[in-house]
Amino acid sequence: MSAASLRARYLGDAVATASPQQVLVMLYDRLTLDLERAQLAVAEGNRARANEELQHAQAIVLELLSSLQVDLWEGGPRLAALYNWLLNELVQANLKFDTNRIASCRAVVEPLRDAWRQAAASLAGVPS
């Protein structure tokens, strides 16, 4: 097996055996990475790479939005609105090649990622 196929298999196994909370943290981690990479690509003038990263970020936000059960808790509608805002910002950042919009998304996503990571750790009984 090649290194790439071994890595893909490992990642697939990691996701398949992860708790829902861990999967959520993995999605936020990757979303953060996509935004970092997109911002770097824009700074370097690499429109194709920025497009790829921003489209992947949009796919993650769409997954987060589609899996959100809005009616199960009072914060659900606000989180759904935030995801919709993120989607709009990501599309606009891609269309306008706008690092400021990407930075705005990162300013929202990174604290959310940290909060979900802390919540997942506390549910697992692991000190954060």
TIMI-2910 file (N, C-alpha, C, CB; in pm, 1 decimal, decimal comma, always signed):
<rs>
+----------+----------+----------+----------+----------+----------+----------+----------+----------+----------+----------+----------+------+
!      n_x !      n_y !      n_z !     ca_x !     ca_y !     ca_z !      c_x !      c_y !      c_z !     cb_x !     cb_y !     cb_z ! resn !
+----------+----------+----------+----------+----------+----------+----------+----------+----------+----------+----------+----------+------+
!    +83,6 !   -118,7 !     +0,0 !     +0,0 !     +0,0 !     +0,0 !    +88,1 !   +125,2 !     +0,0 !    -95,1 !     -0,3 !   +121,9 !  Met !
!    +43,6 !   +224,5 !    -72,0 !   +118,6 !   +349,2 !    -75,7 !    +92,8 !   +428,3 !    +52,7 !    +80,2 !   +432,9 !   -200,4 !  Ser !
!   +177,2 !   +525,0 !    +77,8 !   +161,3 !   +609,5 !   +196,6 !    +27,6 !   +684,0 !   +192,3 !   +278,2 !   +710,2 !   +207,5 !  Ala !
!    -11,2 !   +730,7 !    +73,8 !   -137,4 !   +804,1 !    +61,1 !   -257,1 !   +714,7 !    +90,9 !   -150,5 !   +863,3 !    -79,2 !  Ala !
!   -254,4 !   +590,4 !    +43,8 !   -367,4 !   +501,1 !    +69,7 !   -370,4 !   +459,1 !   +216,5 !   -360,0 !   +377,0 !    -21,0 !  Ser !
!   -254,0 !   +443,1 !   +278,3 !   -250,4 !   +412,3 !   +421,9 !   -306,6 !   +528,2 !   +504,1 !   -106,2 !   +380,9 !   +466,8 !  Leu !
!   -270,5 !   +649,7 !   +465,1 !   -320,7 !   +767,8 !   +535,7 !   -473,0 !   +777,8 !   +519,6 !   -251,8 !   +896,8 !   +482,5 !  Arg !
!   -521,9 !   +757,3 !   +399,7 !   -665,8 !   +763,1 !   +375,2 !   -739,6 !   +657,4 !   +456,6 !   -695,3 !   +744,8 !   +226,0 !  Ala !
!   -681,5 !   +539,2 !   +464,4 !   -743,5 !   +431,9 !   +542,4 !   -745,6 !   +468,2 !   +690,5 !   -668,5 !   +298,7 !   +521,2 !  Arg !
!   -635,7 !   +521,6 !   +740,6 !   -627,8 !   +562,7 !   +880,5 !   -732,4 !   +669,7 !   +910,6 !   -486,9 !   +614,8 !   +913,7 !  Tyr !
!   -741,5 !   +770,3 !   +824,2 !   -839,4 !   +877,4 !   +845,7 !   -982,3 !   +823,8 !   +840,9 !   -821,3 !   +987,8 !   +740,8 !  Leu !
!  -1008,1 !   +734,0 !   +747,0 !  -1140,9 !   +673,1 !   +738,6 !  -1175,0 !   +596,1 !   +864,3 !  -1149,6 !   +581,3 !   +618,4 !  Gly !
!  -1079,5 !   +520,6 !   +915,6 !  -1101,2 !   +446,6 !  +1039,8 !  -1122,4 !   +541,0 !  +1157,6 !   -983,0 !   +353,8 !  +1067,7 !  Asp !
!  -1045,7 !   +650,1 !  +1161,4 !  -1058,3 !   +746,5 !  +1271,1 !  -1198,0 !   +808,3 !  +1273,4 !   -951,7 !   +856,9 !  +1258,3 !  Ala !
!  -1250,0 !   +841,5 !  +1157,7 !  -1383,2 !   +901,4 !  +1150,2 !  -1490,1 !   +796,8 !  +1183,2 !  -1408,0 !   +961,6 !  +1009,7 !  Val !
!  -1472,6 !   +676,3 !  +1131,5 !  -1572,4 !   +570,6 !  +1152,5 !  -1585,4 !   +531,1 !  +1299,6 !  -1536,3 !   +448,0 !  +1069,8 !  Ala !
!  -1477,5 !   +543,9 !  +1374,4 !  -1480,9 !   +502,8 !  +1515,1 !  -1497,7 !   +620,2 !  +1611,1 !  -1354,5 !   +427,7 !  +1549,5 !  Thr !
!  -1507,2 !   +740,7 !  +1558,7 !  -1519,3 !   +859,9 !  +1642,9 !  -1662,0 !   +877,0 !  +1692,6 !  -1475,2 !   +984,9 !  +1566,1 !  Ala !
!  -1674,1 !   +937,5 !  +1809,5 !  -1805,7 !   +972,8 !  +1862,3 !  -1861,3 !  +1089,8 !  +1781,1 !  -1797,6 !  +1009,0 !  +2014,6 !  Ser !
!  -1991,1 !  +1115,3 !  +1789,3 !  -2046,0 !  +1231,6 !  +1718,6 !  -1977,6 !  +1362,9 !  +1759,8 !  -2196,3 !  +1241,8 !  +1744,5 !  Pro !
!  -1942,4 !  +1373,6 !  +1887,4 !  -1874,7 !  +1493,7 !  +1934,5 !  -1735,8 !  +1506,1 !  +1871,5 !  -1863,8 !  +1492,3 !  +2087,6 !  Gln !
!  -1665,6 !  +1394,5 !  +1860,3 !  -1533,1 !  +1396,5 !  +1798,7 !  -1542,2 !  +1430,4 !  +1650,5 !  -1463,5 !  +1261,6 !  +1817,6 !  Gln !
!  -1643,9 !  +1378,7 !  +1582,8 !  -1662,3 !  +1410,6 !  +1440,6 !  -1687,4 !  +1560,4 !  +1424,2 !  -1780,2 !  +1328,7 !  +1380,2 !  Val !
!  -1767,3 !  +1617,5 !  +1511,4 !  -1794,1 !  +1761,0 !  +1505,1 !  -1664,6 !  +1840,9 !  +1521,6 !  -1896,1 !  +1801,4 !  +1613,3 !  Leu !
!  -1582,2 !  +1801,3 !  +1617,1 !  -1454,1 !  +1869,2 !  +1637,4 !  -1364,2 !  +1851,1 !  +1514,9 !  -1383,5 !  +1815,5 !  +1764,3 !  Val !
!  -1364,3 !  +1731,0 !  +1455,5 !  -1284,9 !  +1707,8 !  +1334,4 !  -1330,0 !  +1800,1 !  +1221,4 !  -1295,8 !  +1560,5 !  +1290,2 !  Met !
!  -1460,8 !  +1817,7 !  +1207,1 !  -1512,0 !  +1906,5 !  +1102,8 !  -1467,1 !  +2050,4 !  +1127,0 !  -1665,3 !  +1899,1 !  +1096,8 !  Leu !
!  -1476,9 !  +2094,8 !  +1250,9 !  -1433,1 !  +2230,8 !  +1282,9 !  -1282,2 !  +2246,4 !  +1263,7 !  -1471,8 !  +2266,5 !  +1427,0 !  Tyr !
!  -1205,6 !  +2144,8 !  +1300,0 !  -1060,2 !  +2150,7 !  +1278,9 !  -1028,8 !  +2166,4 !  +1130,6 !   -991,4 !  +2023,7 !  +1334,8 !  Asp !
!  -1096,6 !  +2087,6 !  +1048,0 !  -1070,3 !  +2095,0 !   +903,3 !  -1120,3 !  +2226,6 !   +845,4 !  -1136,8 !  +1977,1 !   +830,2 !  Arg !
!  -1233,7 !  +2276,1 !   +893,7 !  -1285,2 !  +2404,7 !   +847,8 !  -1183,6 !  +2514,9 !   +879,2 !  -1422,2 !  +2436,0 !   +913,9 !  Leu !
!  -1127,6 !  +2510,8 !   +998,6 !  -1026,3 !  +2609,1 !  +1037,0 !   -904,5 !  +2599,1 !   +945,7 !   -984,7 !  +2589,3 !  +1183,8 !  Thr !
!   -861,2 !  +2477,4 !   +919,2 !   -746,4 !  +2456,4 !   +829,6 !   -776,2 !  +2508,2 !   +689,2 !   -709,3 !  +2307,1 !   +823,7 !  Leu !
!   -895,6 !  +2480,2 !   +638,7 !   -934,4 !  +2529,5 !   +505,8 !   -927,9 !  +2682,1 !   +500,8 !  -1076,7 !  +2481,2 !   +469,4 !  Asp !
!   -976,6 !  +2747,1 !   +605,7 !   -976,4 !  +2893,4 !   +608,6 !   -834,0 !  +2948,4 !   +615,4 !  -1058,3 !  +2944,5 !   +727,9 !  Leu !
!   -749,4 !  +2884,4 !   +694,9 !   -609,0 !  +2926,5 !   +701,9 !   -542,5 !  +2913,6 !   +565,2 !   -532,1 !  +2842,8 !   +806,6 !  Glu !
!   -564,4 !  +2800,2 !   +500,9 !   -504,3 !  +2775,6 !   +369,2 !   -559,5 !  +2871,4 !   +264,0 !   -529,0 !  +2630,6 !   +325,7 !  Arg !
!   -688,6 !  +2899,4 !   +270,4 !   -748,8 !  +2992,6 !   +174,3 !   -691,9 !  +3132,3 !   +191,6 !   -901,3 !  +2995,9 !   +190,2 !  Ala !
!   -676,3 !  +3174,3 !   +316,1 !   -622,6 !  +3306,8 !   +341,6 !   -478,5 !  +3317,2 !   +289,7 !   -628,4 !  +3338,8 !   +492,2 !  Gln !
!   -400,8 !  +3213,4 !   +309,8 !   -263,9 !  +3210,6 !   +258,9 !   -263,1 !  +3212,2 !   +106,1 !   -189,7 !  +3086,4 !   +311,3 !  Leu !
!   -352,0 !  +3135,3 !    +45,1 !   -358,7 !  +3130,9 !   -101,3 !   -394,8 !  +3267,4 !   -158,9 !   -461,0 !  +3026,1 !   -147,0 !  Ala !
!   -488,5 !  +3337,2 !    -95,0 !   -524,1 !  +3472,1 !   -142,0 !   -403,7 !  +3564,3 !   -129,0 !   -644,9 !  +3529,2 !    -61,9 !  Val !
!   -334,2 !  +3556,6 !    -15,3 !   -216,2 !  +3641,7 !     +6,0 !   -108,4 !  +3614,4 !    -98,9 !   -158,8 !  +3619,3 !   +147,2 !  Ala !
!   -100,1 !  +3489,7 !   -144,2 !     -1,7 !  +3452,1 !   -246,1 !    -51,6 !  +3477,2 !   -387,9 !    +35,0 !  +3306,2 !   -230,9 !  Glu !
!   -178,6 !  +3515,6 !   -400,6 !   -235,9 !  +3539,0 !   -532,8 !   -274,5 !  +3412,0 !   -605,9 !   -139,8 !  +3615,6 !   -616,1 !  Gly !
!   -289,8 !  +3302,0 !   -533,4 !   -321,5 !  +3172,7 !   -593,8 !   -473,2 !  +3151,6 !   -591,0 !   -247,9 !  +3056,6 !   -519,2 !  Asn !
!   -539,1 !  +3202,4 !   -694,0 !   -685,5 !  +3198,0 !   -699,6 !   -739,1 !  +3053,7 !   -704,3 !   -735,2 !  +3275,7 !   -821,8 !  Arg !
!   -672,9 !  +2965,9 !   -778,0 !   -721,0 !  +2827,8 !   -790,2 !   -717,8 !  +2757,3 !   -654,1 !   -635,6 !  +2749,6 !   -893,0 !  Ala !
!   -609,2 !  +2773,1 !   -581,5 !   -597,8 !  +2708,9 !   -449,4 !   -698,2 !  +2769,2 !   -350,9 !   -453,8 !  +2723,5 !   -393,9 !  Arg !
!   -713,8 !  +2901,2 !   -352,9 !   -811,4 !  +2966,8 !   -265,6 !   -951,7 !  +2915,4 !   -295,7 !   -805,6 !  +3120,3 !   -282,5 !  Ala !
!   -984,1 !  +2902,4 !   -423,9 !  -1114,6 !  +2851,0 !   -463,9 !  -1137,2 !  +2710,3 !   -409,1 !  -1127,2 !  +2851,0 !   -616,6 !  Asn !
!  -1036,7 !  +2625,4 !   -422,2 !  -1047,1 !  +2488,1 !   -374,2 !  -1070,7 !  +2483,7 !   -222,6 !   -920,0 !  +2409,8 !   -410,3 !  Glu !
!   -994,5 !  +2561,4 !   -148,9 !  -1007,8 !  +2562,4 !     -2,5 !  -1142,2 !  +2621,1 !    +41,3 !   -892,8 !  +2642,3 !    +60,8 !  Glu !
!  -1183,7 !  +2728,1 !    -24,4 !  -1310,0 !  +2791,4 !    +12,7 !  -1430,1 !  +2702,8 !    -23,0 !  -1322,8 !  +2927,4 !    -56,5 !  Leu !
!  -1422,1 !  +2631,5 !   -134,1 !  -1530,6 !  +2539,3 !   -167,8 !  -1537,2 !  +2423,9 !    -67,9 !  -1512,4 !  +2484,8 !   -310,5 !  Gln !
!  -1423,2 !  +2375,9 !    -24,1 !  -1422,5 !  +2269,2 !    +76,0 !  -1478,9 !  +2321,6 !   +207,8 !  -1279,0 !  +2213,7 !    +96,3 !  His !
!  -1442,6 !  +2443,9 !   +244,7 !  -1497,3 !  +2504,8 !   +366,3 !  -1649,5 !  +2517,1 !   +355,7 !  -1433,6 !  +2643,9 !   +391,0 !  Ala !
!  -1698,6 !  +2556,1 !   +238,3 !  -1843,3 !  +2566,5 !   +218,0 !  -1910,2 !  +2430,2 !   +235,5 !  -1874,3 !  +2623,3 !    +78,1 !  Gln !
!  -1847,7 !  +2326,2 !   +184,1 !  -1904,0 !  +2191,3 !   +197,2 !  -1912,9 !  +2150,7 !   +344,2 !  -1818,8 !  +2089,1 !   +118,9 !  Ala !
!  -1813,3 !  +2186,5 !   +422,5 !  -1816,8 !  +2154,8 !   +565,0 !  -1928,9 !  +2230,9 !   +634,5 !  -1682,0 !  +2187,4 !   +630,6 !  Ile !
!  -1940,5 !  +2358,9 !   +605,1 !  -2046,7 !  +2438,8 !   +668,2 !  -2183,5 !  +2385,1 !   +627,2 !  -2033,7 !  +2588,9 !   +629,1 !  Val !
!  -2199,1 !  +2345,4 !   +501,2 !  -2325,8 !  +2285,5 !   +457,7 !  -2355,0 !  +2156,7 !   +535,2 !  -2322,3 !  +2256,3 !   +306,1 !  Leu !
!  -2253,4 !  +2076,3 !   +559,1 !  -2271,7 !  +1953,9 !   +637,7 !  -2311,3 !  +1988,0 !   +781,0 !  -2142,9 !  +1868,7 !   +636,9 !  Glu !
!  -2245,1 !  +2085,4 !   +840,4 !  -2279,8 !  +2127,7 !   +976,4 !  -2424,6 !  +2177,5 !   +981,8 !  -2183,0 !  +2238,5 !  +1025,1 !  Leu !
!  -2462,2 !  +2256,8 !   +881,8 !  -2598,1 !  +2310,4 !   +877,1 !  -2701,2 !  +2199,5 !   +857,2 !  -2610,4 !  +2413,6 !   +765,1 !  Leu !
!  -2673,4 !  +2106,7 !   +767,0 !  -2771,5 !  +2001,4 !   +737,8 !  -2786,7 !  +1903,5 !   +854,1 !  -2731,0 !  +1925,6 !   +611,7 !  Ser !
!  -2683,2 !  +1888,5 !   +934,8 !  -2692,8 !  +1795,2 !  +1047,4 !  -2744,7 !  +1862,6 !  +1174,4 !  -2556,9 !  +1732,6 !  +1074,7 !  Ser !
!  -2757,8 !  +1993,0 !  +1171,8 !  -2805,9 !  +2066,9 !  +1288,1 !  -2955,2 !  +2041,9 !  +1308,4 !  -2778,1 !  +2217,9 !  +1271,9 !  Leu !
!  -2990,2 !  +1998,5 !  +1426,9 !  -3131,0 !  +1977,3 !  +1461,0 !  -3179,2 !  +2101,6 !  +1535,7 !  -3151,0 !  +1846,4 !  +1547,9 !  Gln !
!  -3227,4 !  +2196,2 !  +1458,2 !  -3259,8 !  +2330,0 !  +1506,6 !  -3362,3 !  +2328,9 !  +1619,5 !  -3311,1 !  +2414,2 !  +1392,8 !  Val !
!  -3457,1 !  +2237,7 !  +1614,2 !  -3567,1 !  +2237,9 !  +1711,3 !  -3532,8 !  +2172,8 !  +1844,5 !  -3684,9 !  +2168,4 !  +1652,7 !  Asp !
!  -3414,4 !  +2112,7 !  +1857,2 !  -3381,8 !  +2040,4 !  +1979,5 !  -3328,8 !  +2128,3 !  +2091,6 !  -3282,0 !  +1935,3 !  +1949,2 !  Leu !
!  -3286,1 !  +2248,0 !  +2061,3 !  -3237,7 !  +2338,3 !  +2166,0 !  -3256,7 !  +2482,2 !  +2122,6 !  -3089,3 !  +2311,1 !  +2198,2 !  Trp !
!  -3268,2 !  +2570,2 !  +2218,7 !  -3304,3 !  +2708,7 !  +2187,7 !  -3197,8 !  +2783,1 !  +2107,7 !  -3331,2 !  +2783,1 !  +2315,0 !  Glu !
!  -3071,8 !  +2739,7 !  +2113,1 !  -2966,1 !  +2804,1 !  +2036,2 !  -2959,4 !  +2758,2 !  +1892,0 !  -2834,9 !  +2779,7 !  +2101,3 !  Gly !
!  -3037,1 !  +2656,1 !  +1857,7 !  -3033,7 !  +2600,4 !  +1723,1 !  -3058,9 !  +2700,4 !  +1612,2 !  -3132,5 !  +2492,8 !  +1712,7 !  Gly !
!  -3164,7 !  +2781,1 !  +1621,9 !  -3190,0 !  +2878,1 !  +1514,9 !  -3077,0 !  +2980,7 !  +1498,8 !  -3320,4 !  +2950,6 !  +1542,0 !  Pro !
!  -3017,6 !  +3021,7 !  +1609,0 !  -2906,5 !  +3118,1 !  +1600,3 !  -2783,7 !  +3055,0 !  +1535,1 !  -2870,0 !  +3170,9 !  +1740,5 !  Arg !
!  -2757,9 !  +2929,0 !  +1569,5 !  -2644,2 !  +2860,7 !  +1507,7 !  -2669,5 !  +2839,2 !  +1358,8 !  -2617,5 !  +2725,6 !  +1577,4 !  Leu !
!  -2791,7 !  +2805,7 !  +1321,5 !  -2826,9 !  +2790,2 !  +1179,9 !  -2806,6 !  +2922,7 !  +1105,8 !  -2973,7 !  +2741,7 !  +1164,9 !  Ala !
!  -2848,2 !  +3033,0 !  +1167,6 !  -2829,2 !  +3164,9 !  +1106,0 !  -2680,0 !  +3195,0 !  +1089,8 !  -2897,4 !  +3275,3 !  +1191,1 !  Ala !
!  -2601,0 !  +3157,0 !  +1188,8 !  -2456,5 !  +3178,4 !  +1180,2 !  -2395,6 !  +3095,6 !  +1066,8 !  -2389,1 !  +3142,8 !  +1313,9 !  Leu !
!  -2439,0 !  +2970,7 !  +1054,0 !  -2390,0 !  +2887,3 !   +943,9 !  -2428,5 !  +2948,0 !   +809,1 !  -2445,9 !  +2744,0 !   +955,6 !  Tyr !
!  -2548,7 !  +2999,8 !   +797,5 !  -2591,4 !  +3064,4 !   +672,4 !  -2507,8 !  +3188,5 !   +643,9 !  -2740,5 !  +3102,1 !   +679,1 !  Asn !
!  -2476,6 !  +3265,8 !   +747,8 !  -2389,4 !  +3381,7 !   +731,5 !  -2251,5 !  +3337,6 !   +682,7 !  -2377,3 !  +3459,6 !   +864,1 !  Trp !
!  -2196,6 !  +3232,3 !   +744,8 !  -2066,0 !  +3180,7 !   +703,6 !  -2067,9 !  +3140,0 !   +556,1 !  -2025,3 !  +3060,7 !   +791,5 !  Leu !
!  -2172,7 !  +3069,4 !   +516,1 !  -2182,9 !  +3028,5 !   +375,5 !  -2178,6 !  +3149,3 !   +282,4 !  -2312,0 !  +2949,0 !   +352,2 !  Leu !
!  -2255,5 !  +3250,8 !   +314,1 !  -2258,1 !  +3371,2 !   +231,3 !  -2120,2 !  +3437,6 !   +227,3 !  -2363,4 !  +3470,3 !   +284,2 !  Asn !
!  -2056,0 !  +3448,1 !   +341,8 !  -1923,7 !  +3510,3 !   +347,5 !  -1821,0 !  +3430,6 !   +267,9 !  -1877,8 !  +3523,9 !   +492,4 !  Glu !
!  -1827,3 !  +3298,6 !   +277,5 !  -1733,1 !  +3214,2 !   +204,1 !  -1752,7 !  +3227,9 !    +53,4 !  -1749,0 !  +3067,8 !   +245,9 !  Leu !
!  -1876,6 !  +3233,0 !     +9,8 !  -1904,7 !  +3251,9 !   -132,9 !  -1852,6 !  +3388,4 !   -178,7 !  -2057,2 !  +3239,6 !   -161,1 !  Val !
!  -1881,9 !  +3492,4 !   -100,4 !  -1836,4 !  +3626,6 !   -136,6 !  -1683,7 !  +3636,7 !   -134,1 !  -1897,1 !  +3730,1 !    -41,8 !  Gln !
!  -1620,6 !  +3572,5 !    -35,5 !  -1474,0 !  +3572,4 !    -28,2 !  -1415,3 !  +3508,1 !   -152,4 !  -1425,3 !  +3498,4 !    +98,1 !  Ala !
!  -1479,7 !  +3403,5 !   -198,4 !  -1431,7 !  +3333,6 !   -317,2 !  -1453,5 !  +3418,4 !   -442,8 !  -1502,5 !  +3198,0 !   -331,5 !  Asn !
!  -1569,1 !  +3476,3 !   -455,6 !  -1598,8 !  +3558,8 !   -573,1 !  -1509,4 !  +3681,8 !   -580,8 !  -1744,5 !  +3601,6 !   -571,4 !  Leu !
!  -1486,4 !  +3743,2 !   -465,5 !  -1412,5 !  +3869,8 !   -461,4 !  -1265,9 !  +3852,8 !   -424,3 !  -1477,6 !  +3963,3 !   -363,6 !  Lys !
!  -1224,6 !  +3726,7 !   -399,5 !  -1084,4 !  +3699,5 !   -364,0 !  -1045,8 !  +3787,7 !   -245,2 !   -988,6 !  +3725,4 !   -486,2 !  Phe !
!  -1128,1 !  +3780,6 !   -139,1 !  -1125,7 !  +3877,4 !    -28,8 !  -1074,2 !  +3815,1 !   +100,9 !  -1265,4 !  +3934,7 !     -6,3 !  Asp !
!   -951,8 !  +3848,2 !   +135,6 !   -892,2 !  +3794,2 !   +257,2 !   -960,1 !  +3847,9 !   +383,3 !   -744,0 !  +3826,4 !   +260,8 !  Thr !
!  -1018,0 !  +3968,1 !   +376,8 !  -1086,6 !  +4023,2 !   +494,6 !  -1210,1 !  +3939,9 !   +531,2 !  -1127,7 !  +4169,6 !   +468,7 !  Asn !
!  -1281,8 !  +3893,8 !   +432,6 !  -1398,1 !  +3807,8 !   +459,9 !  -1354,1 !  +3674,2 !   +518,3 !  -1480,0 !  +3784,6 !   +331,3 !  Arg !
!  -1244,2 !  +3621,5 !   +467,5 !  -1193,0 !  +3495,9 !   +522,6 !  -1152,4 !  +3517,1 !   +667,8 !  -1072,7 !  +3443,4 !   +439,2 !  Ile !
!  -1088,1 !  +3628,2 !   +696,0 !  -1047,7 !  +3659,6 !   +833,7 !  -1169,8 !  +3672,1 !   +923,6 !   -965,1 !  +3789,9 !   +838,0 !  Ala !
!  -1276,5 !  +3730,8 !   +873,0 !  -1400,8 !  +3741,9 !   +951,5 !  -1458,0 !  +3604,2 !   +983,0 !  -1505,6 !  +3825,9 !   +875,6 !  Ser !
!  -1451,7 !  +3514,8 !   +886,1 !  -1499,3 !  +3377,6 !   +908,0 !  -1413,3 !  +3307,8 !  +1012,3 !  -1498,4 !  +3297,4 !   +775,9 !  Cys !
!  -1283,5 !  +3325,3 !  +1001,9 !  -1193,2 !  +3263,6 !  +1099,5 !  -1220,2 !  +3316,6 !  +1239,7 !  -1046,8 !  +3289,1 !  +1060,9 !  Arg !
!  -1250,3 !  +3444,7 !  +1250,7 !  -1277,5 !  +3504,6 !  +1381,0 !  -1402,3 !  +3445,0 !  +1446,2 !  -1293,4 !  +3655,3 !  +1366,7 !  Ala !
!  -1491,8 !  +3391,2 !  +1365,5 !  -1612,8 !  +3325,8 !  +1417,1 !  -1587,7 !  +3176,6 !  +1439,0 !  -1731,6 !  +3346,3 !  +1319,9 !  Val !
!  -1523,7 !  +3111,6 !  +1343,5 !  -1507,3 !  +2965,9 !  +1346,2 !  -1410,9 !  +2919,8 !  +1455,6 !  -1457,9 !  +2917,0 !  +1211,0 !  Val !
!  -1300,1 !  +2989,5 !  +1472,5 !  -1198,9 !  +2942,5 !  +1567,4 !  -1249,4 !  +2936,8 !  +1712,0 !  -1077,6 !  +3032,1 !  +1560,2 !  Glu !
!  -1320,1 !  +3039,7 !  +1761,5 !  -1375,3 !  +3026,8 !  +1897,8 !  -1483,0 !  +2917,5 !  +1907,8 !  -1434,4 !  +3160,9 !  +1942,8 !  Pro !
!  -1560,1 !  +2899,6 !  +1801,6 !  -1659,7 !  +2791,5 !  +1801,0 !  -1590,6 !  +2655,7 !  +1807,5 !  -1749,1 !  +2800,1 !  +1674,7 !  Leu !
!  -1485,1 !  +2639,9 !  +1728,8 !  -1408,3 !  +2514,6 !  +1732,0 !  -1356,3 !  +2488,2 !  +1872,9 !  -1290,5 !  +2519,8 !  +1631,4 !  Arg !
!  -1301,5 !  +2589,8 !  +1935,4 !  -1246,9 !  +2573,3 !  +2070,4 !  -1356,2 !  +2536,4 !  +2170,3 !  -1176,3 !  +2701,5 !  +2115,4 !  Asp !
!  -1472,2 !  +2597,9 !  +2156,4 !  -1584,1 !  +2567,7 !  +2246,4 !  -1634,5 !  +2425,4 !  +2226,0 !  -1698,7 !  +2667,2 !  +2224,7 !  Ala !
!  -1648,0 !  +2382,3 !  +2100,5 !  -1692,7 !  +2245,3 !  +2074,1 !  -1588,9 !  +2144,5 !  +2122,3 !  -1720,3 !  +2225,4 !  +1923,9 !  Trp !
!  -1461,8 !  +2177,4 !  +2105,7 !  -1355,5 !  +2088,0 !  +2153,4 !  -1364,5 !  +2072,2 !  +2305,0 !  -1215,7 !  +2142,1 !  +2113,1 !  Arg !
!  -1385,0 !  +2182,9 !  +2374,3 !  -1397,1 !  +2179,1 !  +2520,3 !  -1521,8 !  +2100,8 !  +2562,7 !  -1402,2 !  +2322,3 !  +2577,5 !  Gln !
!  -1632,2 !  +2122,2 !  +2492,9 !  -1755,1 !  +2049,9 !  +2524,5 !  -1738,4 !  +1899,9 !  +2500,8 !  -1871,6 !  +2103,7 !  +2440,9 !  Ala !
!  -1675,5 !  +1862,6 !  +2391,3 !  -1653,4 !  +1721,6 !  +2360,4 !  -1563,7 !  +1657,0 !  +2464,6 !  -1592,1 !  +1706,0 !  +2221,1 !  Ala !
!  -1462,0 !  +1729,9 !  +2508,1 !  -1371,0 !  +1677,4 !  +2610,9 !  -1443,7 !  +1658,5 !  +2742,4 !  -1251,1 !  +1771,0 !  +2630,4 !  Ala !
!  -1530,1 !  +1752,9 !  +2777,8 !  -1601,6 !  +1739,4 !  +2905,3 !  -1702,7 !  +1625,3 !  +2900,4 !  -1672,8 !  +1870,7 !  +2940,9 !  Ser !
!  -1763,5 !  +1602,0 !  +2784,3 !  -1855,8 !  +1489,1 !  +2770,5 !  -1782,1 !  +1355,3 !  +2778,3 !  -1932,2 !  +1499,1 !  +2638,1 !  Leu !
!  -1657,4 !  +1356,2 !  +2731,8 !  -1577,1 !  +1233,8 !  +2735,2 !  -1508,7 !  +1216,1 !  +2870,9 !  -1472,1 !  +1235,8 !  +2623,3 !  Ala !
!  -1523,8 !  +1314,8 !  +2958,7 !  -1461,7 !  +1306,0 !  +3089,7 !  -1314,1 !  +1335,7 !  +3087,2 !  -1483,7 !  +1171,3 !  +3147,1 !  Gly !
!  -1268,2 !  +1401,1 !  +2982,6 !  -1126,7 !  +1435,3 !  +2969,6 !  -1109,0 !  +1580,6 !  +3007,7 !  -1074,5 !  +1408,8 !  +2825,3 !  Val !
!  -1014,0 !  +1612,9 !  +3096,3 !   -992,1 !  +1754,1 !  +3127,2 !   -942,1 !  +1829,3 !  +3004,5 !   -892,2 !  +1769,0 !  +3242,7 !  Pro !
!   -992,9 !  +1949,5 !  +2981,0 !   -953,9 !  +2024,7 !  +2861,2 !   -832,5 !  +2110,7 !  +2886,2 !  -1068,3 !  +2111,2 !  +2813,3 !  Ser !
+----------+----------+----------+----------+----------+----------+----------+----------+----------+----------+----------+----------+------+
</rs>
